[in-house]
Amino acid sequence: MAPPLSRRLLPPTLRALRRCYSASPASKAVIYDEHGAPDQVLRVADVPPVELGERDVCVRMLAAPINPSDINRVEGVYPVRPPLPAAVGGYEGVGQVHALGPAVTALLAPGDWVIPSPPSFGTWQTYIVNHQSVWHKVRTDVPMEYAATVTVNPLTALRMLQDFVKLNPGDAIVQNGATSIVGQCVVQLAKVHGIHTINIIRDRPGSEEAKDKLKQLGADEVFTESQLDIRNVKSLLGALPEPALGFNCVGGNAASLVLKFLRQGGTMVTYGGMSKKPVTVPTSYFIFKDISLQGFWLQKWMNSDKADDCRTTIDYLLGLVHEGKLKYEMEVSPLTDFSLALEKAMGKHGSHPKQVIRF
Ligand SMILES: NC(=O)c1ccc[n+]([C@@H]2O[C@H](COP(=O)([O-])OP(=O)(O)OC[C@H]3O[C@@H](n4cnc5c(N)ncnc54)[C@H](OP(=O)(O)O)[C@@H]3O)[C@@H](O)[C@H]2O)c1
């Protein structure tokens, strides 16, 4: 795993002296000193300049998203978290190379766009100093909010489509939480490979519009949970094949609906728990349907010696963005509006697109 985006503070007497050639500018960061409700414990703080080591790169952050796992880290319920106090929020994002240490050998120049890859803690700040090995140069001909969000969710969607069940063109998958970024990416990445998607979304204001948007992205079928409150959901499949693979983003009833669609011997991969409700499985599904339940955690996948694969796949995904084959809804706000963006990301104002902070 990449080292955390740690800061080495200069002694105050040296700070002014070295700032001009070997330290970052002063930074603003969204930090927390204790775990708790993110809208209670997060605050924007001034952070002094950070010394650049020989092989360090100073990056001026351009944008970073507020992902559900970022919220969970601040809450203290995510298994891997930055140490307290003065933990900086965020885990992925994009920035622009600002300055290079004297012994940097990576092919980087001021102005290049880079992302921490694999991602690292602490992307919610205006300047980050870290070792050259942390940074992966990415193309600049895509909107910055895509470069900022390409790792956690699109990569998860691609890995889940490729790593569990061998799918062939014409096959189908089923997923809940289809309006999430992962869900929107599953729809489009499946389509690129000729795979059909059956999508489940929750009942909420705007669900008809959400259905239309998913269909425009290439979804074959989109159902609200209440539409599936029938005995035989497979009667709704029409000409689509029964799916061998399902993705569970939500848990609770939405997970049961994914299971209902799966064919004999099918696999459901759980990667999120948005409803905070457990997955319950009828005994008969194990005995008579031979269903398999598995889990996916991107952070574990990236830890298992996959740093190079991670970067190659990110380049591929940004290529799809550039070609217009991968898009998803985002709302970009300045750091000054962080509090409102956070509340939207926490679901305090109903459903909103992915919140991305511009620094
Ligand atoms: N395991 C991994 O490695 C991994 C990697 C990436 C993401 N994830 C997980 O994947 C999930 C989606 O992440 P994302 O960033 O793609 O999501 P997102 O774009 O932030 O969207 C949130 C999604 O959750 C739904 N949702 C919110 N509250 C809900 C509730 N109470 N009940 C049911 N659905 C609810 C939203 O539905 P509406 O549109 O109806 O509001 C929306 O589809 C999260 O749980 C995240 O932690 C896991």
The ligand as a Tripos MOL2 file, in Angstrom:
@<TRIPOS>MOLECULE
LIG
   48    52     1     0     0
SMALL
NO_CHARGES

@<TRIPOS>ATOM
      1 N1        -15.8650   -2.6200   -1.5000 N.am      1 LIG1
      2 C1        -15.1670   -1.7100   -2.1670 C.2       1 LIG1
      3 O1        -13.9810   -1.8560   -2.4420 O.2       1 LIG1
      4 C2        -15.8800   -0.4700   -2.6010 C.ar      1 LIG1
      5 C3        -15.3090    0.3640   -3.5680 C.ar      1 LIG1
      6 C4        -16.0550    1.4740   -3.9810 C.ar      1 LIG1
      7 C5        -17.2910    1.7530   -3.4110 C.ar      1 LIG1
      8 N2        -17.7590    0.9260   -2.4480 N.ar      1 LIG1
      9 C6        -19.0610    1.1270   -1.8390 C.3       1 LIG1
     10 O2        -19.9980    1.1800   -2.8690 O.3       1 LIG1
     11 C7        -21.1090    1.9240   -2.4470 C.3       1 LIG1
     12 C8        -21.4280    2.9620   -3.5150 C.3       1 LIG1
     13 O3        -20.3550    3.8910   -3.5800 O.3       1 LIG1
     14 P1        -20.4220    5.1180   -4.6220 P.3       1 LIG1
     15 O4        -19.3430    6.0610   -4.2890 O.co2     1 LIG1
     16 O5        -20.4960    4.5470   -5.9860 O.co2     1 LIG1
     17 O6        -21.8400    5.7290   -4.2320 O.3       1 LIG1
     18 P2        -22.4160    7.1710   -4.5520 P.3       1 LIG1
     19 O7        -22.1230    7.5120   -5.9690 O.co2     1 LIG1
     20 O8        -21.9560    8.0880   -3.4860 O.co2     1 LIG1
     21 O9        -23.9730    6.9160   -4.4360 O.3       1 LIG1
     22 C9        -24.5610    6.4880   -3.2410 C.3       1 LIG1
     23 C10       -25.5480    5.3930   -3.5940 C.3       1 LIG1
     24 O10       -26.1030    4.8460   -2.4110 O.3       1 LIG1
     25 C11       -27.5250    4.8920   -2.5070 C.3       1 LIG1
     26 N3        -28.0370    5.0820   -1.1600 N.ar      1 LIG1
     27 C12       -27.7310    6.0730   -0.3110 C.ar      1 LIG1
     28 N4        -28.3470    5.8780    0.8600 N.ar      1 LIG1
     29 C13       -29.0620    4.7440    0.7440 C.ar      1 LIG1
     30 C14       -29.9010    4.0140    1.6150 C.ar      1 LIG1
     31 N5        -30.1320    4.4190    2.8690 N.pl3     1 LIG1
     32 N6        -30.4680    2.8910    1.1510 N.ar      1 LIG1
     33 C15       -30.2380    2.4710   -0.0960 C.ar      1 LIG1
     34 N7        -29.4330    3.1030   -0.9680 N.ar      1 LIG1
     35 C16       -28.8550    4.2350   -0.5500 C.ar      1 LIG1
     36 C17       -27.8190    6.0720   -3.4140 C.3       1 LIG1
     37 O11       -29.0950    5.9140   -3.9760 O.3       1 LIG1
     38 P3        -29.9610    7.1600   -4.5070 P.3       1 LIG1
     39 O12       -29.4370    7.5090   -5.8660 O.co2     1 LIG1
     40 O13       -31.3290    6.6280   -4.5340 O.co2     1 LIG1
     41 O14       -29.7600    8.2790   -3.5210 O.co2     1 LIG1
     42 C18       -26.7090    5.8900   -4.4390 C.3       1 LIG1
     43 O15       -27.0240    4.8660   -5.3540 O.3       1 LIG1
     44 C19       -20.7380    2.5110   -1.0940 C.3       1 LIG1
     45 O16       -21.2440    1.6810   -0.0860 O.3       1 LIG1
     46 C20       -19.2290    2.4380   -1.0950 C.3       1 LIG1
     47 O17       -18.6710    2.4070    0.1840 O.3       1 LIG1
     48 C21       -17.0900   -0.1640   -2.0330 C.ar      1 LIG1
@<TRIPOS>BOND
     1     1     2 1
     2     2     3 2
     3     2     4 1
     4     4     5 ar
     5     4    48 ar
     6     5     6 ar
     7     6     7 ar
     8     7     8 ar
     9     8     9 1
    10     8    48 ar
    11     9    10 1
    12     9    46 1
    13    10    11 1
    14    11    12 1
    15    11    44 1
    16    12    13 1
    17    13    14 1
    18    14    15 2
    19    14    16 1
    20    14    17 1
    21    17    18 1
    22    18    19 2
    23    18    20 1
    24    18    21 1
    25    21    22 1
    26    22    23 1
    27    23    24 1
    28    23    42 1
    29    24    25 1
    30    25    26 1
    31    25    36 1
    32    26    27 ar
    33    26    35 ar
    34    27    28 ar
    35    28    29 ar
    36    29    30 ar
    37    29    35 ar
    38    30    31 1
    39    30    32 ar
    40    32    33 ar
    41    33    34 ar
    42    34    35 ar
    43    36    37 1
    44    36    42 1
    45    37    38 1
    46    38    39 2
    47    38    40 1
    48    38    41 1
    49    42    43 1
    50    44    45 1
    51    44    46 1
    52    46    47 1
@<TRIPOS>SUBSTRUCTURE
     1 LIG1         1 GROUP 0 **** ****
